[in-house]
Amino acid sequence: MTETAPMTGGARPGEATLLEQRSPLRRSAASRSGPLRGGLLGGLLRTARPRQWVKNVLVVAAPAAAGELFSRHALTRLTLVFALFTACAAAVYLINDARDAEADRAHPTKRHRPVAAGQVPVPVAYAVGAALGVLAPALAAWLVSPAVAALLTAYLGMQLAYCVSLKHVLVIDLVVVTTGFLMRAVIGGLALGIPLSRWFLITTGFGALFMVSAKRYSEAVQLAGNAGATRALLTEYTTGYLRFVWQLAAGVAVLGYCLWALEEGGVPHTGVLPWRQLSMVAFILAILRYAVFADRGTAGEPEDVVLRDRALALIALAWAAMYALAVANW
């Protein structure tokens, strides 16, 4: 008597063919199960891009540079501003992904985004994004100041205009993304009433442009000839032009930082060493190290570049230590 092989899951012999026919569908569903984990709330959180929240740490830049970071009032206010800016950024991401859901489904990686994958329905993404976009500036006006609320409103307006049309306009797309970084740095000073040095603004603005254009350059190099797998505007830029932009921005950022570090503001240092001036060395080294990845075409998200390269992370820590010593006048 011939022994029959056992059927998986207790299936009857007559069902074997049907199971085999369905296996491609099962494999397809399994391949999507990873991106769809976590339900609606998990999908909303993923759409808010938690990894991008690192950028919002820039809200402490101006208070840290002014030496006004560690009072209870400053920490409370900056934590609130960080949360409100994060809510505004999340609102933009939700509305952007809802608008681009159809196009993202044809993208090799963006199709796994929760809205494109169907984990977050498009109307829900629009509704939550709109709610965050209204509540964040309102809470800022109530809990912080009208100036902070106005800046958050301007950020939302600029970023939504970027999602709708400005991301398709040459050069303006670079300016908008750079301005978003600059607004993060400015809002911390606004929240605490700290006057902002012109050199601080120049260094922050051109430093942001350096990283943004380096990222665009890397995308253009890596995805050359594959227009369907990247943002359409990259086909309008040449790699030579993007290289020129990041090199120009790096040079202006270094010059701005050196002038900022050499500016004593009428109060000579009394510390052991001129830490503020010495921090120029670490800053220039950081720019040079980052430029290595830009030149190779591997400069992706700024936070990924810093965290993945140990040497760059150590240079950043050395710079932070020297500037902290300068602020403490040690």
N, C-alpha and C positions, 0 to 999 in steps of 0.2 A: 504494500500500500504506500503510495507516494505521499510524502509529508509536505503539507502546504506551508509556505513561508508566512509568518505572522504579518498582519497588516498594521501599519502605524495608526495608533489611536483607536484600534478596534474596528477599523473599516472592513466592510464586507467585500468579498472578492469582486463583486459586480461594480463596486465603487472605485476600484483602483484607477481605471482609465479616467474617470471624472476628476479624481484628485490630481492626477498628472496634468490634466488639461488646465486645472485651476492653479497649478504651481507657479506659472509666471505671474499671475495676479497676486498670489500670496507673497512672492519674492518682491514684487513692486511695492506692496503695502508694507512689507518689512523694511524695505529701503527707506520708506518715508517715516517710519515709526520713530527714528532717532530725533529728527527735527521737530516732531509733533509732541514730544513728551512735555508734561507739565500742565496741560489744560489751558484754559483761556487766560487765567492770571499769569501763569508761567510764560505764555506767549506774549502778553502785554509787557511783562518785565524784560523779556529778551528783545522786544522791539524797541524798548527804551535804551538799549545799548549800554549795559552796566560798565563794560570795559572803557567806554568813552567818557565816563564820569571822571576819570583821572584828569582830563583836561580842565575840569572845573576847579581843580586845586589852584589854578591861576588866580582865583579871587583873593588868595592870601599874599600875592606877590607884592602889591603896594604896601600893605601894612607891615609885612616882614622887612621890606627895604627901609621903611621908616622907623623900625624898632618898636612898633606898637601892636605886636601880635599877641602877647601873652597876658594881657589883662582879661579879667572875667567878662567885661563888657564886650571887648573885641572878639573873643572866642565865641561868645553866644551869638553876636550879630553876624559874624562870618559863617558860622555853621548854618544859620538861617538863610543867608544869601546863597551859600553853596546849594542848599536844598531847593531853593526857588529857581536858581539858574538851571539846576538839573531837571526840574519839572518843565521848564520852558524848552530845554533841549529835547526832552522826551516827547513833548507835544509836537515839535517839528518832525522828529523821527517817525512818529505814528502817522501824521498826515502825509509825509513824504512816501512812506511805504504803502499807504492806502492808495495814493495817486499812481504809484509805479507798480502796483501789484501785477498787472497784466504783463508788463515788460519784464519784471523780475522773474516770472515763471519761465521765461525763455533763457535766463542767465544760468550758467553752470553752478554758481555758488549762491547767488541771491535768491534762487528758487526755494532755498531752505528757510528763508526768512518767514516768521510766523504768519504774516499777512498773505504773502504769496503762496505759502503752503496750505492755507485754509484754516490754520489753527486759530487765527484771530480774524473774524469776519470784517470785511472792509467798512461797513457802517459803524461797527464797534470801534475800530481804529480811529475813524473820523470823530466820533462822539467823545472818546476819551481824550484825544489830542486837543479838541476844541475846549473841553472842560479844563484841562491843565493850562491851556493858553490863556484862559480868562481868569482862573483862580490865582495863578502865580503872581501876575502884576498887581491884582487886587490885594492880596496878602502883603505884598511888598509895600504898597502905599500905606497900609494899615499898621504893619509891624516894624517897618524900617524907615523909609522916607519916600516922598514923591519922586525925588531924583532917581532913586534905584528903580522904582516902578516904571518911570519913563524910559530908562535904559533897557529894562527887560522887554517893554512893549516895542521899542525900536529893534531890539534883537529878534523878537518874534516876527515883526513885519519884514525885516530884511531877509531872514531865513525862509519865510514862506514865499517871498518874492523869488528867492533863489530856487526853491523847489518848483515853482510854476514856470519861470522863464529865465532867470539870470544865470542858471547853471549852463545854459546853452549859448551864452555870450562870451566871446573870447576876452581874456584879461579880467573882465568884470567878475567872472567866477572865482578867480584867484583872490581878487580884492575882497569879495564878500566873505570867503572862508577865513582869510587873514583877519578881517575886521571882527569876526566872531571871537577869535582868540584875544584880540585887543580889548574887546568889551569885557571879557572875563577878568582881565587884569585891571581894567578901570573901575569895575563895579565894587571891588573891595575898598578902594580908596574913597569912592563916593559914600559907601555905607558908613565909614568911620570919619568922614570929613577930612581926609588927608589930601593936601595939595600934591599933585603929580608932577614930577620933574619932566621937562621936555625930553631929556635924554632917556629917561625911563620909558616914555611912550615910543620914542624912536627905536630903542633897543628891542622892546617887546614886539612892536609892529613888524619890524624887518626880520626879527628872529622867527616870528610866526610865518612870514612870507617865505623865508628860507625853507622851513620844514614843509610847508604846503606845496611849494613848487618842486621840492625834491621828491615828494611823494608822487606828484603828477608825472615828473620825469621818469621815475621808476616804473609807474604804470605804463607809460608810453613805451619804454624800452622792453618790458616783459611781455606786453601784449601787442607788439607791433605786428600788423597784418592780420589781426584777429579782432576786427572792430565790433563784432557781435558780442564779444566777451567783456567789453569794457565800456566806459562812458563814451557816448558818441563824440563829445567835444574834443576828446584826445586826438581824434583823426585830423582835427583842424590845426592843432599845435605841431610844431616840429620839435624833435628832441634837442636840436641846436638852440632853439628859442628858450625852451624850458631850462636848459643848462645855463644859458645866459642869465635867466631870472634868478635861479637859486645862487649863482655865484655873485651876482650883484647884491642880492639881499644879504648874503653872508658877510660881504665886505662892509655894507652899511651898518649891520648889526654889531660887528666888531668895533667899528669906529664909534658908534653911539655908546657902546658899553664903556670903552676906554675914556671917552669924554665924561661920562657919568661917574666912573670910578675916580677920575682925577678931580672932579668938582667937589671941593671941600665945603662949599656953602658957608664960607667965612669962619668955620670952626675947625682948626687944625686937630689932627688926631693926637691923642696922648697915650695910645696903647703901646705895647711892647714892639709891635711891628706895624707897618702900614698895610693892614690886612685888606682893606678895600682896594688899594692899588694892586696888591699882589693877586687878588682874585681875578685880575685881568688875564693872568697866565692860564688859570684853570678854564676860564671862559673861552679863550682862544683855542686851547687844546680841545675843548668839547666841540667847538665848531669844526675844527680840522678833522676830528675823529668822525663826527656825523657826516662830513663831506665824503669820507671814504665810502660809506654806504650809498650816498647819493650818486657818486661817480660810478659805482658798480651797477646802479639801477636796482638796489635792494632796500631802499629807504621807504618802508611802508608807513604804518601808523607810527607817529612819533613815540608814543609810550611803548610800543613793541620794540622799536629800535633801541631805546635806552635800556629796557629791562633785559633784552636778549644779549646785549654786549656788555660783558663784565667790565672791560676797560672804560667804556663810556660811563657806566654807572658809578665807577670809582671816581672818575674825574668830576662827575656831577656832585658826588658827596664831598669831595675835597673843596669844590667851589662853595657849596652850601656852608661848610664848616668855616671857611675863611670869611665869608660874608657875615656869618653869625658872629664871629669874633670882632669884625669891624663894627657891627651894630652895637655889640656889648662894650665896645671901646676897651677891649682887654689888652 
